[in-house]
């Protein structure tokens, strides 16, 4: 078999499309991860504190999302919700919403495990000292939970990033979309998807390095018990 990688790297159109795909994949993943983490914190808090109604709703939402495929969630958000609610967004916005929903459910369950790992005595001591519950949550419970579960959160983030290629199915110009487009024009499937594999590996390793630096910067005080 003759390999013809030059058909990809000699084409400015293909290189530009790959660069755009990398940028869009990274932007959507990071945005979904950050917003999803905030939503996950609220969901995990509702479950951890067993708030009436909200706790049950959070648990139902988390289980529903974790037990359905991302592509089904994506199609529902992109094609189902607009019909139900009568709105229409750009496909990248639908993809972002679907990724936020997906990320939040997985992050929430990890965070809830982190909450359970913090000794209850610390919160009782904070209550005895008259520290408001919100401050105790923000300054005592959440930092320790995130620090404890940071490796799991990082691994889950990278794993979810590697599943984001499904957003190409609704026309979002991510890295997978770029590969499919180039393959349809060049008919060099092996070369195209080998290139995509290398690019995804490089992006995943880059995310891993960045997340490691964030941990060193923000959680230098943490030492696992």
C-alpha angles and dihedrals in degrees: 000000000000114000115214107185089151089074086070104039095041092057114085089197093056094044091050091049091051091049091050090048092052092049094047093045092049094044095049093044095049093044092048091046095052097044091040090054092054091049090045090055090056093046093047091047092052091052095042095051092041092229111191114261093348091066092052093044090050092050092049092048093049094048092046094051095042091052099049127070119257091235091057090050090048094052091046092052094043100042109010103048095048089056093047098043101028101237136117128206133177111278092247089059091051089049091050092051092049091049092048091052092047096045093046094057094051094042091048094059091048091049092049089057088051092052090053091052094061111094110253089221091073092059092044090052090050090051091050090053090053096249110157115249093243092053091047090051094047098042104030114019104035099046093050093045092051093045092049095047097035095110090051092046091050093048091047091049092053092045091051090047089057090055095052091090088090090076087077086073090074095045101265108153098233128141094279090050089053091051093049091048093049091046091052090054102038101031088216097128098164094049093044098049093040087056090048090050092054092046093050091049091050092049092047091050090047091053089048092053093047092049090050091053090049090053092050091048100043104028103037087126092061123099118172113242 
